[in-house]
């Protein structure tokens, strides 16, 4: 077995089916298996997985939602292949995309993780490369107030790398976790994903550990994947927004070395953001 394709599913049955279909339509040119972990979905995903007859597919049905990173680690423990490709269920494979990632990783020993070009269903390019988060960068994040008021502000442009040439191979700080190919030995060497991240930033945290230890993160434009983005989290937007803020705080506390006064201010800022998130969601529900 050369490759394990791991998919973490949570209430995305239709997207999961399309993802699996796209893999069989455009399979890698190597011996592979697909392992799906379902995080206690309630949309019929479990029955769908139980009724799959394909031999290449294994599945784990968790009795509760253990989070994205924990589920990925389950996949890694169950597999024994030298390469592990993690895919979001709302990703669709294109011809030879997986083979190109594997070929690139084989040739570049100092690359610890490689991803491909992510395309929205309408054909536009997703900005999947990032600088590492800092307090300043978070203020200019993709859905930040600063970016909504001043879309072209310099903080957001630098953090989101909006001016990056996505037609060329790049080596950013970190990448979006929708498509990630690892060597098994590297993934295990650095302990897999930190399971304290329930959702969001576990991919960024792993990229940080790789870069800290001399490995590069690569973006390969020749490997093309279609990505719907937010198929699972859009169904529970409030929980997703809470999760991303909590994970952001944990990431900064863990990796940035900020002292207590800065962390206290950051925590206060987090509570303020959560207050406004609850406030606006409550207003929206009252109107509906």
Buried (B, 14 or more C-beta within 10 A) or exposed (E): EEBBBBBBBBBBBBBBBBBBEBBEEBBBEEEBBBBBBBBBBEBEBBEBBEEBEEEBBBBBBBEEBBBBBBBBBBBBEBBEBBBBBBBBBBBBBBEBBBBBBBBBBEEBEEBBBBBBBBBEEEEEEBBBBBEBBBBEBBBBBEEBEBBEEEEEBEBBBBBBBEEBEBEEEBBBBBBBBBBBBBBBEBBEBBEBBBBBBBBBBBBBBBBBBBBEEEBBBBBBBBBBBBBBBEBBBEEEEBEBBBBBBBBBBBBBBBBBEBEEEBBEEBEEBBEEBBEEBEEEBEEEEEEE
